[in-house]
Amino acid sequence: MRFGPDDKFWVVTDPTPESVLEDIVFQTSLRGLERQFRGGLTMASNPTLFTEETEAKLEAQRRLS
């Protein structure tokens, strides 16, 4: 799949011990993801991209358990 700078997708990251679902799954674009990395997101958080919200939320719930 090809993404333009403003096309939306879902991102899931690894949780911290205090994380809730909303902390680790979010919808963004390439522009937004760039801002996330500038704001402190790192590859150590294992960010994973998804095109479907349902799949992203299932992965986030799996990471929380």
CHARMM internal coordinates of N, CA and C (Angstrom, degrees):
IC EDIT
DIST 1 N 1 CA 1.4411
DIST 1 CA 1 C 1.5288
ANGL 1 N 1 CA 1 C 108.57
DIST 1 C 2 N 1.2934
ANGL 1 CA 1 C 2 N 115.20
DIHE 1 N 1 CA 1 C 2 N 145.19
DIST 2 N 2 CA 1.4652
ANGL 1 C 2 N 2 CA 121.21
DIHE 1 CA 1 C 2 N 2 CA -179.32
DIST 2 CA 2 C 1.5281
ANGL 2 N 2 CA 2 C 109.73
DIHE 1 C 2 N 2 CA 2 C -108.08
DIST 2 C 3 N 1.3391
ANGL 2 CA 2 C 3 N 117.11
DIHE 2 N 2 CA 2 C 3 N 132.93
DIST 3 N 3 CA 1.4545
ANGL 2 C 3 N 3 CA 122.53
DIHE 2 CA 2 C 3 N 3 CA -179.90
DIST 3 CA 3 C 1.5188
ANGL 3 N 3 CA 3 C 110.13
DIHE 2 C 3 N 3 CA 3 C -113.86
DIST 3 C 4 N 1.3290
ANGL 3 CA 3 C 4 N 115.82
DIHE 3 N 3 CA 3 C 4 N 135.43
DIST 4 N 4 CA 1.4568
ANGL 3 C 4 N 4 CA 121.63
DIHE 3 CA 3 C 4 N 4 CA 169.77
DIST 4 CA 4 C 1.5212
ANGL 4 N 4 CA 4 C 108.33
DIHE 3 C 4 N 4 CA 4 C -91.10
DIST 4 C 5 N 1.3297
ANGL 4 CA 4 C 5 N 117.77
DIHE 4 N 4 CA 4 C 5 N 173.51
DIST 5 N 5 CA 1.4642
ANGL 4 C 5 N 5 CA 120.98
DIHE 4 CA 4 C 5 N 5 CA -174.85
DIST 5 CA 5 C 1.5252
ANGL 5 N 5 CA 5 C 114.85
DIHE 4 C 5 N 5 CA 5 C -60.56
DIST 5 C 6 N 1.3291
ANGL 5 CA 5 C 6 N 117.69
DIHE 5 N 5 CA 5 C 6 N -25.07
DIST 6 N 6 CA 1.4613
ANGL 5 C 6 N 6 CA 119.96
DIHE 5 CA 5 C 6 N 6 CA -176.67
DIST 6 CA 6 C 1.5270
ANGL 6 N 6 CA 6 C 113.71
DIHE 5 C 6 N 6 CA 6 C -114.96
DIST 6 C 7 N 1.3398
ANGL 6 CA 6 C 7 N 117.31
DIHE 6 N 6 CA 6 C 7 N 6.55
DIST 7 N 7 CA 1.4661
ANGL 6 C 7 N 7 CA 120.28
DIHE 6 CA 6 C 7 N 7 CA 176.53
DIST 7 CA 7 C 1.5226
ANGL 7 N 7 CA 7 C 109.36
DIHE 6 C 7 N 7 CA 7 C -71.48
DIST 7 C 8 N 1.3189
ANGL 7 CA 7 C 8 N 116.69
DIHE 7 N 7 CA 7 C 8 N 139.23
DIST 8 N 8 CA 1.4647
ANGL 7 C 8 N 8 CA 121.99
DIHE 7 CA 7 C 8 N 8 CA -175.32
DIST 8 CA 8 C 1.5247
ANGL 8 N 8 CA 8 C 111.77
DIHE 7 C 8 N 8 CA 8 C -89.39
DIST 8 C 9 N 1.3134
ANGL 8 CA 8 C 9 N 115.11
DIHE 8 N 8 CA 8 C 9 N 145.47
DIST 9 N 9 CA 1.4652
ANGL 8 C 9 N 9 CA 123.38
DIHE 8 CA 8 C 9 N 9 CA 173.24
DIST 9 CA 9 C 1.5174
ANGL 9 N 9 CA 9 C 106.97
DIHE 8 C 9 N 9 CA 9 C -152.54
DIST 9 C 10 N 1.3214
ANGL 9 CA 9 C 10 N 116.67
DIHE 9 N 9 CA 9 C 10 N 176.45
DIST 10 N 10 CA 1.4648
ANGL 9 C 10 N 10 CA 122.62
DIHE 9 CA 9 C 10 N 10 CA -176.98
DIST 10 CA 10 C 1.5138
ANGL 10 N 10 CA 10 C 109.60
DIHE 9 C 10 N 10 CA 10 C -111.64
DIST 10 C 11 N 1.3260
ANGL 10 CA 10 C 11 N 115.93
DIHE 10 N 10 CA 10 C 11 N 145.18
DIST 11 N 11 CA 1.4660
ANGL 10 C 11 N 11 CA 122.47
DIHE 10 CA 10 C 11 N 11 CA 178.86
DIST 11 CA 11 C 1.5304
ANGL 11 N 11 CA 11 C 108.51
DIHE 10 C 11 N 11 CA 11 C -124.93
DIST 11 C 12 N 1.3161
ANGL 11 CA 11 C 12 N 115.69
DIHE 11 N 11 CA 11 C 12 N 136.96
DIST 12 N 12 CA 1.4684
ANGL 11 C 12 N 12 CA 122.50
DIHE 11 CA 11 C 12 N 12 CA 174.33
DIST 12 CA 12 C 1.5289
ANGL 12 N 12 CA 12 C 107.18
DIHE 11 C 12 N 12 CA 12 C -122.21
DIST 12 C 13 N 1.3240
ANGL 12 CA 12 C 13 N 116.41
DIHE 12 N 12 CA 12 C 13 N 134.10
DIST 13 N 13 CA 1.4587
ANGL 12 C 13 N 13 CA 121.90
DIHE 12 CA 12 C 13 N 13 CA 177.74
DIST 13 CA 13 C 1.5274
ANGL 13 N 13 CA 13 C 109.35
DIHE 12 C 13 N 13 CA 13 C -121.24
DIST 13 C 14 N 1.3190
ANGL 13 CA 13 C 14 N 116.34
DIHE 13 N 13 CA 13 C 14 N 166.35
DIST 14 N 14 CA 1.4607
ANGL 13 C 14 N 14 CA 120.51
DIHE 13 CA 13 C 14 N 14 CA 176.03
DIST 14 CA 14 C 1.5304
ANGL 14 N 14 CA 14 C 109.78
DIHE 13 C 14 N 14 CA 14 C -68.45
DIST 14 C 15 N 1.3182
ANGL 14 CA 14 C 15 N 117.10
DIHE 14 N 14 CA 14 C 15 N 142.39
DIST 15 N 15 CA 1.4695
ANGL 14 C 15 N 15 CA 120.06
DIHE 14 CA 14 C 15 N 15 CA 179.23
DIST 15 CA 15 C 1.5322
ANGL 15 N 15 CA 15 C 112.09
DIHE 14 C 15 N 15 CA 15 C -82.88
DIST 15 C 16 N 1.3097
ANGL 15 CA 15 C 16 N 114.41
DIHE 15 N 15 CA 15 C 16 N 159.70
DIST 16 N 16 CA 1.4571
ANGL 15 C 16 N 16 CA 121.57
DIHE 15 CA 15 C 16 N 16 CA 166.93
DIST 16 CA 16 C 1.5289
ANGL 16 N 16 CA 16 C 105.95
DIHE 15 C 16 N 16 CA 16 C -95.93
DIST 16 C 17 N 1.3191
ANGL 16 CA 16 C 17 N 119.16
DIHE 16 N 16 CA 16 C 17 N 172.13
DIST 17 N 17 CA 1.4622
ANGL 16 C 17 N 17 CA 119.86
DIHE 16 CA 16 C 17 N 17 CA 179.22
DIST 17 CA 17 C 1.5453
ANGL 17 N 17 CA 17 C 113.36
DIHE 16 C 17 N 17 CA 17 C -59.37
DIST 17 C 18 N 1.3273
ANGL 17 CA 17 C 18 N 117.67
DIHE 17 N 17 CA 17 C 18 N -24.36
DIST 18 N 18 CA 1.4624
ANGL 17 C 18 N 18 CA 121.36
DIHE 17 CA 17 C 18 N 18 CA -177.77
DIST 18 CA 18 C 1.5301
ANGL 18 N 18 CA 18 C 113.27
DIHE 17 C 18 N 18 CA 18 C -97.37
DIST 18 C 19 N 1.3153
ANGL 18 CA 18 C 19 N 118.61
DIHE 18 N 18 CA 18 C 19 N -2.23
DIST 19 N 19 CA 1.4627
ANGL 18 C 19 N 19 CA 122.15
DIHE 18 CA 18 C 19 N 19 CA -173.86
DIST 19 CA 19 C 1.5205
ANGL 19 N 19 CA 19 C 112.86
DIHE 18 C 19 N 19 CA 19 C -67.03
DIST 19 C 20 N 1.3370
ANGL 19 CA 19 C 20 N 114.03
DIHE 19 N 19 CA 19 C 20 N 147.73
DIST 20 N 20 CA 1.4585
ANGL 19 C 20 N 20 CA 122.63
DIHE 19 CA 19 C 20 N 20 CA 168.13
DIST 20 CA 20 C 1.5274
ANGL 20 N 20 CA 20 C 106.21
DIHE 19 C 20 N 20 CA 20 C -116.75
DIST 20 C 21 N 1.3231
ANGL 20 CA 20 C 21 N 116.54
DIHE 20 N 20 CA 20 C 21 N 170.60
DIST 21 N 21 CA 1.4627
ANGL 20 C 21 N 21 CA 121.93
DIHE 20 CA 20 C 21 N 21 CA -174.87
DIST 21 CA 21 C 1.5280
ANGL 21 N 21 CA 21 C 111.98
DIHE 20 C 21 N 21 CA 21 C -50.85
DIST 21 C 22 N 1.3098
ANGL 21 CA 21 C 22 N 117.47
DIHE 21 N 21 CA 21 C 22 N -46.02
DIST 22 N 22 CA 1.4641
ANGL 21 C 22 N 22 CA 121.73
DIHE 21 CA 21 C 22 N 22 CA -176.03
DIST 22 CA 22 C 1.5293
ANGL 22 N 22 CA 22 C 112.90
DIHE 21 C 22 N 22 CA 22 C -65.26
DIST 22 C 23 N 1.3337
ANGL 22 CA 22 C 23 N 117.05
DIHE 22 N 22 CA 22 C 23 N -18.34
DIST 23 N 23 CA 1.4637
ANGL 22 C 23 N 23 CA 121.05
DIHE 22 CA 22 C 23 N 23 CA 178.40
DIST 23 CA 23 C 1.5252
ANGL 23 N 23 CA 23 C 112.32
DIHE 22 C 23 N 23 CA 23 C -76.56
DIST 23 C 24 N 1.3226
ANGL 23 CA 23 C 24 N 116.83
DIHE 23 N 23 CA 23 C 24 N -27.25
DIST 24 N 24 CA 1.4647
ANGL 23 C 24 N 24 CA 118.97
DIHE 23 CA 23 C 24 N 24 CA -170.01
DIST 24 CA 24 C 1.5184
ANGL 24 N 24 CA 24 C 114.52
DIHE 23 C 24 N 24 CA 24 C -115.29
DIST 24 C 25 N 1.3240
ANGL 24 CA 24 C 25 N 119.08
DIHE 24 N 24 CA 24 C 25 N -1.98
DIST 25 N 25 CA 1.4681
ANGL 24 C 25 N 25 CA 120.93
DIHE 24 CA 24 C 25 N 25 CA 176.29
DIST 25 CA 25 C 1.5277
ANGL 25 N 25 CA 25 C 107.78
DIHE 24 C 25 N 25 CA 25 C -131.45
DIST 25 C 26 N 1.3279
ANGL 25 CA 25 C 26 N 115.90
DIHE 25 N 25 CA 25 C 26 N 129.41
DIST 26 N 26 CA 1.4590
ANGL 25 C 26 N 26 CA 119.68
DIHE 25 CA 25 C 26 N 26 CA -179.46
DIST 26 CA 26 C 1.5219
ANGL 26 N 26 CA 26 C 110.37
DIHE 25 C 26 N 26 CA 26 C -154.30
DIST 26 C 27 N 1.3234
ANGL 26 CA 26 C 27 N 114.27
DIHE 26 N 26 CA 26 C 27 N 153.95
DIST 27 N 27 CA 1.4596
ANGL 26 C 27 N 27 CA 120.76
DIHE 26 CA 26 C 27 N 27 CA 176.45
DIST 27 CA 27 C 1.5224
ANGL 27 N 27 CA 27 C 108.44
DIHE 26 C 27 N 27 CA 27 C -94.25
DIST 27 C 28 N 1.3233
ANGL 27 CA 27 C 28 N 115.72
DIHE 27 N 27 CA 27 C 28 N 139.37
DIST 28 N 28 CA 1.4576
ANGL 27 C 28 N 28 CA 120.07
DIHE 27 CA 27 C 28 N 28 CA -179.31
DIST 28 CA 28 C 1.5197
ANGL 28 N 28 CA 28 C 109.74
DIHE 27 C 28 N 28 CA 28 C -155.46
DIST 28 C 29 N 1.3042
ANGL 28 CA 28 C 29 N 116.48
DIHE 28 N 28 CA 28 C 29 N -173.90
DIST 29 N 29 CA 1.4617
ANGL 28 C 29 N 29 CA 124.77
DIHE 28 CA 28 C 29 N 29 CA 175.08
DIST 29 CA 29 C 1.5317
ANGL 29 N 29 CA 29 C 107.06
DIHE 28 C 29 N 29 CA 29 C -127.72
DIST 29 C 30 N 1.3165
ANGL 29 CA 29 C 30 N 116.96
DIHE 29 N 29 CA 29 C 30 N 178.54
DIST 30 N 30 CA 1.4650
ANGL 29 C 30 N 30 CA 118.64
DIHE 29 CA 29 C 30 N 30 CA 176.81
DIST 30 CA 30 C 1.5254
ANGL 30 N 30 CA 30 C 111.01
DIHE 29 C 30 N 30 CA 30 C -62.20
DIST 30 C 31 N 1.3330
ANGL 30 CA 30 C 31 N 116.51
DIHE 30 N 30 CA 30 C 31 N -38.33
DIST 31 N 31 CA 1.4657
ANGL 30 C 31 N 31 CA 119.39
DIHE 30 CA 30 C 31 N 31 CA 177.21
DIST 31 CA 31 C 1.5368
ANGL 31 N 31 CA 31 C 110.28
DIHE 30 C 31 N 31 CA 31 C -63.16
DIST 31 C 32 N 1.3307
ANGL 31 CA 31 C 32 N 116.09
DIHE 31 N 31 CA 31 C 32 N -43.34
DIST 32 N 32 CA 1.4578
ANGL 31 C 32 N 32 CA 120.51
DIHE 31 CA 31 C 32 N 32 CA 179.58
DIST 32 CA 32 C 1.5176
ANGL 32 N 32 CA 32 C 112.01
DIHE 31 C 32 N 32 CA 32 C -66.61
DIST 32 C 33 N 1.3275
ANGL 32 CA 32 C 33 N 116.96
DIHE 32 N 32 CA 32 C 33 N -38.56
DIST 33 N 33 CA 1.4608
ANGL 32 C 33 N 33 CA 120.47
DIHE 32 CA 32 C 33 N 33 CA 179.14
DIST 33 CA 33 C 1.5296
ANGL 33 N 33 CA 33 C 110.54
DIHE 32 C 33 N 33 CA 33 C -65.11
DIST 33 C 34 N 1.3085
ANGL 33 CA 33 C 34 N 116.45
DIHE 33 N 33 CA 33 C 34 N -38.13
DIST 34 N 34 CA 1.4640
ANGL 33 C 34 N 34 CA 119.63
DIHE 33 CA 33 C 34 N 34 CA 175.71
DIST 34 CA 34 C 1.5344
ANGL 34 N 34 CA 34 C 110.07
DIHE 33 C 34 N 34 CA 34 C -59.41
DIST 34 C 35 N 1.3394
ANGL 34 CA 34 C 35 N 117.27
DIHE 34 N 34 CA 34 C 35 N -43.16
DIST 35 N 35 CA 1.4626
ANGL 34 C 35 N 35 CA 120.67
DIHE 34 CA 34 C 35 N 35 CA 178.12
DIST 35 CA 35 C 1.5235
ANGL 35 N 35 CA 35 C 111.16
DIHE 34 C 35 N 35 CA 35 C -64.48
DIST 35 C 36 N 1.3292
ANGL 35 CA 35 C 36 N 117.30
DIHE 35 N 35 CA 35 C 36 N -36.48
DIST 36 N 36 CA 1.4649
ANGL 35 C 36 N 36 CA 120.79
DIHE 35 CA 35 C 36 N 36 CA 177.55
DIST 36 CA 36 C 1.5357
ANGL 36 N 36 CA 36 C 110.19
DIHE 35 C 36 N 36 CA 36 C -60.99
DIST 36 C 37 N 1.3169
ANGL 36 CA 36 C 37 N 117.29
DIHE 36 N 36 CA 36 C 37 N -43.90
DIST 37 N 37 CA 1.4689
ANGL 36 C 37 N 37 CA 120.83
DIHE 36 CA 36 C 37 N 37 CA 179.25
DIST 37 CA 37 C 1.5213
ANGL 37 N 37 CA 37 C 110.92
DIHE 36 C 37 N 37 CA 37 C -67.22
DIST 37 C 38 N 1.3027
ANGL 37 CA 37 C 38 N 117.33
DIHE 37 N 37 CA 37 C 38 N -38.99
DIST 38 N 38 CA 1.4679
ANGL 37 C 38 N 38 CA 119.63
DIHE 37 CA 37 C 38 N 38 CA 176.69
DIST 38 CA 38 C 1.5285
ANGL 38 N 38 CA 38 C 111.09
DIHE 37 C 38 N 38 CA 38 C -66.03
DIST 38 C 39 N 1.3423
ANGL 38 CA 38 C 39 N 116.20
DIHE 38 N 38 CA 38 C 39 N -28.64
DIST 39 N 39 CA 1.4593
ANGL 38 C 39 N 39 CA 120.79
DIHE 38 CA 38 C 39 N 39 CA -179.10
DIST 39 CA 39 C 1.5154
ANGL 39 N 39 CA 39 C 114.65
DIHE 38 C 39 N 39 CA 39 C -86.09
DIST 39 C 40 N 1.3375
ANGL 39 CA 39 C 40 N 117.69
DIHE 39 N 39 CA 39 C 40 N -2.77
DIST 40 N 40 CA 1.4470
ANGL 39 C 40 N 40 CA 118.71
DIHE 39 CA 39 C 40 N 40 CA 175.24
DIST 40 CA 40 C 1.5178
ANGL 40 N 40 CA 40 C 116.20
DIHE 39 C 40 N 40 CA 40 C 129.45
DIST 40 C 41 N 1.3224
ANGL 40 CA 40 C 41 N 119.05
DIHE 40 N 40 CA 40 C 41 N -10.60
DIST 41 N 41 CA 1.4597
ANGL 40 C 41 N 41 CA 120.49
DIHE 40 CA 40 C 41 N 41 CA 175.47
DIST 41 CA 41 C 1.5222
ANGL 41 N 41 CA 41 C 108.26
DIHE 40 C 41 N 41 CA 41 C -63.21
DIST 41 C 42 N 1.3272
ANGL 41 CA 41 C 42 N 116.01
DIHE 41 N 41 CA 41 C 42 N 136.35
DIST 42 N 42 CA 1.4703
ANGL 41 C 42 N 42 CA 120.24
DIHE 41 CA 41 C 42 N 42 CA 179.30
DIST 42 CA 42 C 1.5180
ANGL 42 N 42 CA 42 C 109.76
DIHE 41 C 42 N 42 CA 42 C -129.24
DIST 42 C 43 N 1.3092
ANGL 42 CA 42 C 43 N 115.50
DIHE 42 N 42 CA 42 C 43 N 166.09
DIST 43 N 43 CA 1.4602
ANGL 42 C 43 N 43 CA 120.39
DIHE 42 CA 42 C 43 N 43 CA 177.40
DIST 43 CA 43 C 1.5237
ANGL 43 N 43 CA 43 C 111.17
DIHE 42 C 43 N 43 CA 43 C -66.24
DIST 43 C 44 N 1.3235
ANGL 43 CA 43 C 44 N 117.64
DIHE 43 N 43 CA 43 C 44 N -20.18
DIST 44 N 44 CA 1.4637
ANGL 43 C 44 N 44 CA 121.39
DIHE 43 CA 43 C 44 N 44 CA 177.43
DIST 44 CA 44 C 1.5300
ANGL 44 N 44 CA 44 C 111.11
DIHE 43 C 44 N 44 CA 44 C -63.85
DIST 44 C 45 N 1.3329
ANGL 44 CA 44 C 45 N 117.15
DIHE 44 N 44 CA 44 C 45 N -20.35
DIST 45 N 45 CA 1.4750
ANGL 44 C 45 N 45 CA 121.56
DIHE 44 CA 44 C 45 N 45 CA 177.36
DIST 45 CA 45 C 1.5200
ANGL 45 N 45 CA 45 C 111.88
DIHE 44 C 45 N 45 CA 45 C -81.89
DIST 45 C 46 N 1.3257
ANGL 45 CA 45 C 46 N 116.90
DIHE 45 N 45 CA 45 C 46 N 0.35
DIST 46 N 46 CA 1.4666
ANGL 45 C 46 N 46 CA 122.68
DIHE 45 CA 45 C 46 N 46 CA 179.82
DIST 46 CA 46 C 1.5270
ANGL 46 N 46 CA 46 C 113.16
DIHE 45 C 46 N 46 CA 46 C 51.29
DIST 46 C 47 N 1.3398
ANGL 46 CA 46 C 47 N 118.53
DIHE 46 N 46 CA 46 C 47 N 54.74
DIST 47 N 47 CA 1.4624
ANGL 46 C 47 N 47 CA 119.00
DIHE 46 CA 46 C 47 N 47 CA 179.05
DIST 47 CA 47 C 1.5279
ANGL 47 N 47 CA 47 C 110.59
DIHE 46 C 47 N 47 CA 47 C -65.39
DIST 47 C 48 N 1.3174
ANGL 47 CA 47 C 48 N 115.73
DIHE 47 N 47 CA 47 C 48 N 134.06
DIST 48 N 48 CA 1.4556
ANGL 47 C 48 N 48 CA 122.48
DIHE 47 CA 47 C 48 N 48 CA -179.88
DIST 48 CA 48 C 1.5197
ANGL 48 N 48 CA 48 C 107.88
DIHE 47 C 48 N 48 CA 48 C -125.19
DIST 48 C 49 N 1.3375
ANGL 48 CA 48 C 49 N 117.35
DIHE 48 N 48 CA 48 C 49 N 135.32
DIST 49 N 49 CA 1.4585
ANGL 48 C 49 N 49 CA 122.57
DIHE 48 CA 48 C 49 N 49 CA -177.18
DIST 49 CA 49 C 1.5194
ANGL 49 N 49 CA 49 C 110.60
DIHE 48 C 49 N 49 CA 49 C -97.50
DIST 49 C 50 N 1.3307
ANGL 49 CA 49 C 50 N 115.77
DIHE 49 N 49 CA 49 C 50 N 141.64
DIST 50 N 50 CA 1.4561
ANGL 49 C 50 N 50 CA 122.99
DIHE 49 CA 49 C 50 N 50 CA 178.83
DIST 50 CA 50 C 1.5204
ANGL 50 N 50 CA 50 C 109.40
DIHE 49 C 50 N 50 CA 50 C -135.37
DIST 50 C 51 N 1.3181
ANGL 50 CA 50 C 51 N 116.05
DIHE 50 N 50 CA 50 C 51 N 145.62
DIST 51 N 51 CA 1.4583
ANGL 50 C 51 N 51 CA 120.27
DIHE 50 CA 50 C 51 N 51 CA 175.32
DIST 51 CA 51 C 1.5185
ANGL 51 N 51 CA 51 C 111.41
DIHE 50 C 51 N 51 CA 51 C -90.82
DIST 51 C 52 N 1.3156
ANGL 51 CA 51 C 52 N 117.42
DIHE 51 N 51 CA 51 C 52 N -20.42
DIST 52 N 52 CA 1.4643
ANGL 51 C 52 N 52 CA 122.08
DIHE 51 CA 51 C 52 N 52 CA -177.07
DIST 52 CA 52 C 1.5265
ANGL 52 N 52 CA 52 C 111.11
DIHE 51 C 52 N 52 CA 52 C -113.06
DIST 52 C 53 N 1.3149
ANGL 52 CA 52 C 53 N 116.59
DIHE 52 N 52 CA 52 C 53 N 130.07
DIST 53 N 53 CA 1.4663
ANGL 52 C 53 N 53 CA 121.95
DIHE 52 CA 52 C 53 N 53 CA 179.62
DIST 53 CA 53 C 1.5289
ANGL 53 N 53 CA 53 C 111.72
DIHE 52 C 53 N 53 CA 53 C -59.51
DIST 53 C 54 N 1.3192
ANGL 53 CA 53 C 54 N 116.94
DIHE 53 N 53 CA 53 C 54 N -42.70
DIST 54 N 54 CA 1.4696
ANGL 53 C 54 N 54 CA 120.90
DIHE 53 CA 53 C 54 N 54 CA -178.01
DIST 54 CA 54 C 1.5205
ANGL 54 N 54 CA 54 C 111.10
DIHE 53 C 54 N 54 CA 54 C -59.47
DIST 54 C 55 N 1.3198
ANGL 54 CA 54 C 55 N 116.78
DIHE 54 N 54 CA 54 C 55 N -46.36
DIST 55 N 55 CA 1.4668
ANGL 54 C 55 N 55 CA 120.49
DIHE 54 CA 54 C 55 N 55 CA 179.21
DIST 55 CA 55 C 1.5253
ANGL 55 N 55 CA 55 C 111.12
DIHE 54 C 55 N 55 CA 55 C -62.91
DIST 55 C 56 N 1.3221
ANGL 55 CA 55 C 56 N 116.40
DIHE 55 N 55 CA 55 C 56 N -41.18
DIST 56 N 56 CA 1.4621
ANGL 55 C 56 N 56 CA 120.61
DIHE 55 CA 55 C 56 N 56 CA -179.76
DIST 56 CA 56 C 1.5261
ANGL 56 N 56 CA 56 C 110.73
DIHE 55 C 56 N 56 CA 56 C -62.99
DIST 56 C 57 N 1.3190
ANGL 56 CA 56 C 57 N 117.13
DIHE 56 N 56 CA 56 C 57 N -44.52
DIST 57 N 57 CA 1.4674
ANGL 56 C 57 N 57 CA 120.36
DIHE 56 CA 56 C 57 N 57 CA -179.19
DIST 57 CA 57 C 1.5227
ANGL 57 N 57 CA 57 C 111.62
DIHE 56 C 57 N 57 CA 57 C -67.24
DIST 57 C 58 N 1.3252
ANGL 57 CA 57 C 58 N 117.55
DIHE 57 N 57 CA 57 C 58 N -36.40
DIST 58 N 58 CA 1.4708
ANGL 57 C 58 N 58 CA 120.10
DIHE 57 CA 57 C 58 N 58 CA 176.53
DIST 58 CA 58 C 1.5240
ANGL 58 N 58 CA 58 C 110.30
DIHE 57 C 58 N 58 CA 58 C -63.16
DIST 58 C 59 N 1.3301
ANGL 58 CA 58 C 59 N 116.98
DIHE 58 N 58 CA 58 C 59 N -43.81
DIST 59 N 59 CA 1.4681
ANGL 58 C 59 N 59 CA 120.84
DIHE 58 CA 58 C 59 N 59 CA 178.39
DIST 59 CA 59 C 1.5307
ANGL 59 N 59 CA 59 C 110.60
DIHE 58 C 59 N 59 CA 59 C -63.83
DIST 59 C 60 N 1.3295
ANGL 59 CA 59 C 60 N 116.68
DIHE 59 N 59 CA 59 C 60 N -42.09
DIST 60 N 60 CA 1.4688
ANGL 59 C 60 N 60 CA 120.22
DIHE 59 CA 59 C 60 N 60 CA 179.33
DIST 60 CA 60 C 1.5233
ANGL 60 N 60 CA 60 C 110.46
DIHE 59 C 60 N 60 CA 60 C -61.90
DIST 60 C 61 N 1.3151
ANGL 60 CA 60 C 61 N 118.09
DIHE 60 N 60 CA 60 C 61 N -43.35
DIST 61 N 61 CA 1.4639
ANGL 60 C 61 N 61 CA 121.39
DIHE 60 CA 60 C 61 N 61 CA 178.57
DIST 61 CA 61 C 1.5206
ANGL 61 N 61 CA 61 C 110.85
DIHE 60 C 61 N 61 CA 61 C -63.60
DIST 61 C 62 N 1.3410
ANGL 61 CA 61 C 62 N 116.41
DIHE 61 N 61 CA 61 C 62 N -38.42
DIST 62 N 62 CA 1.4698
ANGL 61 C 62 N 62 CA 120.27
DIHE 61 CA 61 C 62 N 62 CA 177.27
DIST 62 CA 62 C 1.5270
ANGL 62 N 62 CA 62 C 110.25
DIHE 61 C 62 N 62 CA 62 C -62.97
DIST 62 C 63 N 1.3207
ANGL 62 CA 62 C 63 N 117.28
DIHE 62 N 62 CA 62 C 63 N -42.24
DIST 63 N 63 CA 1.4679
ANGL 62 C 63 N 63 CA 120.23
DIHE 62 CA 62 C 63 N 63 CA -179.75
DIST 63 CA 63 C 1.5244
ANGL 63 N 63 CA 63 C 112.19
DIHE 62 C 63 N 63 CA 63 C -68.30
DIST 63 C 64 N 1.3137
ANGL 63 CA 63 C 64 N 116.74
DIHE 63 N 63 CA 63 C 64 N -29.44
DIST 64 N 64 CA 1.4644
ANGL 63 C 64 N 64 CA 119.48
DIHE 63 CA 63 C 64 N 64 CA 179.06
DIST 64 CA 64 C 1.5283
ANGL 64 N 64 CA 64 C 112.80
DIHE 63 C 64 N 64 CA 64 C -73.95
DIST 64 C 65 N 1.3392
ANGL 64 CA 64 C 65 N 116.38
DIHE 64 N 64 CA 64 C 65 N -24.37
DIST 65 N 65 CA 1.4739
ANGL 64 C 65 N 65 CA 118.14
DIHE 64 CA 64 C 65 N 65 CA -176.93
DIST 65 CA 65 C 1.5082
ANGL 65 N 65 CA 65 C 113.40
DIHE 64 C 65 N 65 CA 65 C -89.87
END
COOR INIT
IC SEED 1 N 1 CA 1 C
IC BUILD
